[in-house]
């Protein structure tokens, strides 16, 4: 009886174990198996796999196309990562990384240190606690090479708010390492924020980082504001770098120095970036007096909440300040702007010919400061538009208002690169104090991702002059300047002495130097943003081929400019006006040549019927030789002819 009773008790406990305790024991494993299976179905590998590398840093696994369960996933490592010592942890019961005859097994119960080959696909097979395969993924491990690495950890641990609003600012921590993994900088940032206009709409965005104090990054000079350029609109990666270095070698003050870097945000690979100096007034940048700093010193450091003013005619705007500096003749950093960009600026002015200028410094300009610099710029406009180059009231020649050399340099850079936005935005001028110079200077240079034939149409023309007038929003100033012999001679002189020889070096050497420098890093960036670059067309995926287009454009452009500015080949102006005779986009065409691609019309595409030569009534086409100065107007197709 005792034995039977003991058996009964044992059976009862077995029943309790099977009904109550066993589910409690196995339930967490079952739930975890279900969770991992769900992640794999949704292509979310970051919750099931964690990779660590040199310095115990973690990196996330990126899935190329979340909507494609069969798509390839990537793990991106910086230049200094030791691929023979990659730590792997998994939330799955077991993962096998399979490549041909090689199997690397990782279990949830242990931290594994593995050796992965880069550039080839592993099939990661995920198993549940019962040993059954619950999913698989193709994973490629990629490693950069010879590239510094910047890690930015945001306060919130997410880029969501930063990527949603470029005016949003967030605190963050920055670590900057060289290509060997040596720490160059590690400290809290004051803020990080997004930047850009059209490019901010892309998944890969540009950012501004504000340091607590000035630092020298990679020998570029100390500064407390730095820009991370995404170059997303440039499939070749080299347009901005080529142009900034061109301006540096030409000795243009304030030209930004830059270097390529790999960037990680919150442990996630963010791409290949161009770390560059911000266009600003300051030591190691544009070294002229900082009027904004003086305004803040006199009126309180926070001026964002001060009352703003708008003149009665709407042509001047700024900030109401109770005190102004004793000397307001400089320094000014002025940007030619348009539309929404001008509207967003706190301070600025509009000239008689509707040129819009924003004041980048002082950003919070007083009435007196805006009146001073707008008055000076208005006098420049009046002088350069005058047939004899003299102001109709003051009698001063335009060369007494502008630094001829720097304006010629600025024009050459914009004209040579065929910069789509050169006459509309990101076009800078500056003014030091009168004690240094009473003249306004051209520069610094900025923003060339849409240059070198990047924008289809007339911007692809290597064999004509555009005078910065081809964009629908443009400046007419350089067109008027080019009507004056003094300016043209300065352009020819500067081109001969500073630019022509270097342009050949750009195409034959510099471009390849940059491409070799980014070769390994570009593979990672292309994998991470393949869906973005493929939107430009299949050819955009080959960045070296894209760079080939840039190099060929440089060669063709140099050959043409050499003919015009070194060999004095004659040029005829072709003026493009709307159907009412308004506007003056202008091309300078070598005598006897045809225009390769004509500008588009301002009217609706359905109504635009081409360009009519005003004095003959004939159509201007790409087969029409230009043998004299001509004016053409838009031809409008009546709506009934479109039906």
Secondary structure, 3 states (H helix, E strand, C coil): CHHHHHHHHHHHHHHHHHHHHHHHHHHHHHHHHHHHHHHHHCCCHHHCEEEEECCCEEECEEECCCCCCCCEEEEEECCCCCCCCEEEEECCCEEEEEECCEEEEEECCCCEEECCCCCCEEEEEEECCCCCEEEEEEEEEEECCCCEEEEEEECCCCCHHHHHCCCCEEEEEEEEECCCCCEEEEEEEEEEEEECCHHHHCCCCEEEEEEEEEEECCCCCEEEEEEEECCCCCCCCCHHHHHHHHHHHCCCCCCCCEEEEEEEECCEEEEEEEEEECCCECCCCECCCCHHHHHHHHHCCCCCCCCEEECCCCCEEEECCCCCCCCCCCCEEEEEECHHHHHHCCCEEECCCCCEEEEEECCCCCHHHHHHHHHHHHHHHHHHHCCCCECCCCCCEHHHCECHHHHHHHHHHHHHHCCCCCCCCCEEEEECCCCCCCCEEECCCCCCCCCCCCCCCHHHCCCCECCCCCCCCCCCHHHHHCCCHHHHHHHHHHHHHHHHHHHHHHHHHHHHHHHHHCHHHHHHHHHHCHHHHHHHCHHHHCHHHHHHHHHHHHHHHHHHHHHHHHCCCCEEEEEEECCCCCCCEEEEEECCCCCCCCCCCCCCCCCEEEEEECCCCCEECCCCCCCCCEEEEEEECCHHHHC
